Amino acid sequence: MPNMDTVTLGEHDAEQRGYWDAKQTDDINLLLGSEDGLYHHHYGIGDYDHAVLDAPAGRREEQIQRELHRMETLETGLVLDALGEVPSTARVMDAGSGRGGTSFVIADKFGCRVDGVNYCAHHVDFTQNLARERGVANRVQFHFTNMMQTPFEDGTFDFIVSNETTMCVDIHKAFAEFSRLLRPGGRYVAVTWSRHDAVHPRSEASREIDEHYLCGMHKRSTYFEALAANGLVPYHVRDHTEEAIPYWELREHSELRTGVEAPFLRGFREQSIDYLVIASERV
């Protein structure tokens, strides 16, 4: 296993690693993926089946959790759509791969090789075991490393994705690394929540979310500045903020709610926070 000094870059990285290292038995991530083996560390989109709220008391929570998981899996379609055609010969990096949900969805869809990178050691152990159980360990691999400083050679990847992970890192450093890792013409797809600085420079909702996750939500404008500075030219930008709201409305009814639901709902509704898909090409 790599030296921790090469995985943790700076004080904020250390805080983030500590946050995730402590979440080894978190039900909000583990229970939702227990049926199909897709464990997501992102949120959901689309409307929910409102009938679940009227389910009998003994089944209501189970149905809410299934619906939350369905919406989280539906969210990965944003990544797939933005990627476009991915040949089975392609190599994809999942930056901040968590417990592997997005990595496995990409591999299942396209039959390509996927390398997940993550600085949480127990996540890497979990996903490596899961890859073996799913019979895809030969083409879906997970690495204990930092997305801002990976061990891969220049131009290793045809595609890179990050699914709600860039708020945990310095995106200027991360995008510089992604630019190095992508071959010319390669694509980078980011799904992220960001501070809509044209509406509010720093809303209270964004502060509460940052405090909850020990993260640093970036301004919307900063994404485009960092992409341009590193030779990554956007070709697909979509705002899915309205589609992100129902997930949080449903999660407020779940026994797994964590308290961060209210600031997300407030931020999305007042448009001080938005939910974006940004796909760019390496020039």
C-alpha positions in Angstrom: 0.0 0.0 0.0 1.4 3.5 -0.9 2.9 5.7 1.7 0.2 7.9 3.2 2.3 11.0 2.5 1.8 10.4 -1.3 -2.0 9.9 -0.8 -2.8 12.8 1.5 -1.8 16.2 0.0 -2.3 18.9 2.6 -4.4 19.7 5.6 -7.8 19.6 3.8 -6.9 16.2 2.3 -6.1 14.9 5.8 -9.5 16.1 7.0 -11.3 14.4 4.1 -9.4 11.1 4.6 -10.3 11.2 8.2 -14.0 11.8 7.4 -14.2 8.8 5.0 -12.0 6.5 7.1 -14.5 6.8 9.9 -17.5 5.9 7.7 -16.9 2.1 7.6 -20.5 1.1 8.7 -22.6 3.9 7.3 -26.1 2.6 6.5 -26.9 5.4 4.1 -24.3 3.9 1.7 -24.3 0.3 2.6 -28.0 -0.6 3.0 -29.1 1.0 -0.3 -26.7 -1.2 -2.4 -27.2 -4.5 -0.5 -29.6 -6.0 -3.1 -27.9 -5.4 -6.4 -24.3 -4.8 -5.3 -24.1 -1.2 -6.6 -23.0 1.0 -3.7 -23.2 4.7 -4.6 -21.6 7.7 -3.0 -23.6 10.2 -4.9 -27.2 11.4 -4.8 -30.2 10.8 -7.0 -32.2 12.5 -9.7 -35.8 12.3 -11.1 -39.1 12.1 -9.4 -39.9 9.4 -6.9 -43.0 7.1 -6.6 -45.1 9.1 -4.1 -47.0 5.9 -3.2 -44.1 4.8 -1.1 -45.0 7.4 1.5 -48.4 5.7 1.9 -47.0 2.2 2.3 -47.8 0.2 5.5 -45.7 1.2 8.4 -43.8 -2.1 8.4 -42.8 -1.7 4.8 -42.6 2.1 4.3 -38.9 2.5 5.1 -37.8 -0.4 3.0 -39.7 1.0 0.0 -38.3 4.5 0.6 -34.8 3.1 0.6 -35.4 1.1 -2.6 -36.7 4.2 -4.3 -33.7 6.3 -3.1 -31.3 3.6 -4.5 -33.2 3.6 -7.8 -32.8 7.3 -8.1 -29.1 7.1 -7.3 -28.6 4.5 -10.0 -30.6 6.6 -12.4 -28.1 9.4 -11.7 -25.3 7.4 -13.2 -27.1 7.8 -16.6 -26.0 11.4 -16.6 -22.4 10.1 -16.7 -23.1 7.5 -19.4 -25.0 10.0 -21.6 -22.2 12.6 -21.3 -19.5 10.1 -22.2 -21.1 9.2 -25.5 -19.8 6.2 -27.3 -17.1 4.3 -25.3 -15.3 1.5 -27.1 -14.7 -1.7 -25.2 -11.0 -1.1 -25.8 -11.1 2.2 -24.0 -9.7 2.8 -20.5 -11.6 4.9 -18.1 -10.6 6.4 -14.7 -13.2 7.0 -12.0 -11.8 9.8 -9.9 -13.0 9.3 -6.3 -14.6 5.9 -6.9 -16.1 5.4 -3.4 -17.5 1.9 -3.1 -17.5 1.5 -6.8 -21.1 2.1 -8.0 -20.2 4.4 -10.9 -17.2 2.3 -11.9 -19.2 -0.9 -12.2 -22.1 0.8 -14.1 -19.6 2.1 -16.7 -17.9 -1.2 -17.0 -21.2 -3.1 -17.3 -22.5 -0.6 -20.0 -19.5 -0.5 -22.2 -17.4 -3.6 -21.4 -14.3 -1.4 -21.1 -11.5 -1.3 -18.5 -12.1 1.0 -15.5 -9.6 2.1 -12.9 -11.1 3.6 -9.8 -8.9 5.9 -7.6 -9.6 6.6 -4.0 -7.7 7.8 -0.9 -10.0 5.8 1.5 -8.3 2.5 2.1 -11.4 0.6 3.3 -13.2 1.7 0.2 -10.5 0.3 -2.0 -10.5 -3.1 -0.1 -14.3 -3.1 -0.4 -14.4 -2.5 -4.1 -11.6 -4.9 -4.9 -13.5 -7.7 -3.2 -16.7 -6.6 -5.0 -14.9 -6.7 -8.3 -13.9 -10.3 -7.6 -17.4 -11.2 -6.6 -18.8 -9.7 -9.7 -16.3 -11.5 -11.9 -14.8 -8.4 -13.4 -11.5 -8.0 -11.5 -9.6 -8.4 -14.7 -10.9 -5.1 -16.1 -12.3 -3.2 -13.1 -9.5 -2.3 -10.7 -9.3 0.1 -7.7 -6.2 1.9 -6.5 -5.3 3.5 -3.2 -4.1 6.9 -4.5 -5.1 10.5 -4.8 -6.9 11.8 -7.9 -4.6 14.9 -7.7 -1.4 12.9 -7.9 -1.7 9.4 -9.4 1.0 6.9 -10.4 -0.3 6.5 -14.0 1.7 7.5 -17.1 0.9 10.5 -19.3 -2.0 9.8 -21.7 -3.1 6.6 -20.0 -6.8 7.2 -20.2 -9.4 7.8 -22.9 -12.0 9.0 -20.4 -12.1 10.3 -16.9 -15.2 10.7 -14.8 -15.8 12.3 -11.4 -19.2 11.7 -9.8 -19.8 14.2 -7.0 -16.2 14.1 -5.8 -14.5 17.3 -6.9 -15.8 19.4 -4.0 -13.4 17.3 -1.9 -10.2 18.4 -3.8 -8.4 21.4 -5.2 -9.9 21.3 -8.8 -7.0 23.3 -10.3 -4.7 20.5 -9.2 -7.1 17.8 -10.0 -7.8 19.1 -13.5 -4.1 19.5 -14.2 -3.7 15.8 -13.3 -6.7 14.8 -15.5 -5.2 16.8 -18.4 -1.9 14.9 -18.0 -3.7 11.6 -17.8 -6.0 12.0 -20.8 -4.8 11.3 -24.3 -5.4 14.2 -26.8 -9.1 14.1 -27.7 -9.9 12.2 -24.5 -12.9 13.2 -22.5 -13.6 14.2 -18.9 -17.1 14.2 -17.4 -17.9 15.8 -14.1 -21.2 15.6 -12.2 -21.1 18.0 -9.3 -23.0 20.4 -7.1 -21.5 23.8 -7.1 -22.1 27.3 -5.7 -24.0 29.3 -8.2 -22.0 32.5 -7.7 -24.0 34.5 -10.3 -26.9 34.2 -7.8 -25.1 34.2 -4.4 -21.4 34.3 -3.7 -21.6 32.2 -0.6 -25.0 31.1 0.7 -25.7 29.8 4.2 -26.9 26.5 2.6 -23.5 26.0 1.0 -21.7 26.7 4.3 -23.9 24.1 6.1 -23.2 21.4 3.5 -19.4 22.1 3.6 -19.5 21.8 7.4 -21.4 18.6 7.2 -19.0 16.9 4.7 -15.8 18.8 5.6 -15.6 19.7 2.0 -15.2 22.9 0.0 -17.9 23.4 -2.6 -16.5 25.3 -5.6 -18.0 28.2 -7.4 -19.7 27.3 -10.7 -17.3 29.8 -12.5 -14.3 28.1 -10.9 -15.0 24.9 -12.7 -14.8 26.6 -16.1 -11.8 28.6 -15.2 -9.9 25.5 -14.0 -11.0 23.5 -17.1 -9.8 26.2 -19.5 -6.5 26.6 -17.6 -5.8 22.9 -18.2 -6.7 22.5 -21.8 -10.1 20.9 -21.2 -12.8 22.4 -23.5 -16.4 21.9 -22.5 -18.7 20.3 -25.1 -21.7 19.4 -22.9 -23.0 21.4 -20.0 -26.4 20.7 -18.4 -28.1 22.0 -15.3 -30.1 19.3 -13.5 -30.9 21.2 -10.4 -34.6 20.8 -10.6 -34.3 17.1 -11.2 -32.1 16.8 -8.0 -34.7 18.2 -5.7 -37.2 15.2 -5.4 -34.4 12.9 -4.1 -33.8 15.2 -1.1 -37.5 15.6 -0.5 -37.9 11.8 -0.2 -34.7 11.4 1.9 -36.2 13.7 4.5 -38.8 10.9 5.1 -36.2 8.2 5.5 -34.8 6.9 8.8 -31.4 7.2 7.1 -31.7 11.0 6.9 -28.5 12.8 8.1 -29.6 16.4 8.5 -28.0 17.6 5.3 -31.3 17.3 3.5 -32.6 20.7 4.5 -29.6 22.8 3.3 -29.6 20.9 0.0 -33.3 21.6 -0.5 -32.9 25.2 0.5 -29.9 25.7 -1.7 -31.4 24.1 -4.8 -34.7 25.9 -4.4 -33.2 29.3 -3.9 -30.7 28.5 -6.8 -27.7 29.4 -4.7 -26.5 25.8 -5.4 -26.8 24.0 -8.7 -26.4 20.4 -9.9 -24.3 20.3 -13.1 -23.0 17.9 -15.7 -19.9 19.3 -17.4 -18.2 17.2 -20.1 -15.0 18.5 -21.7 -12.4 17.3 -24.3 -8.7 17.4 -23.9 -7.1 19.5 -26.6 
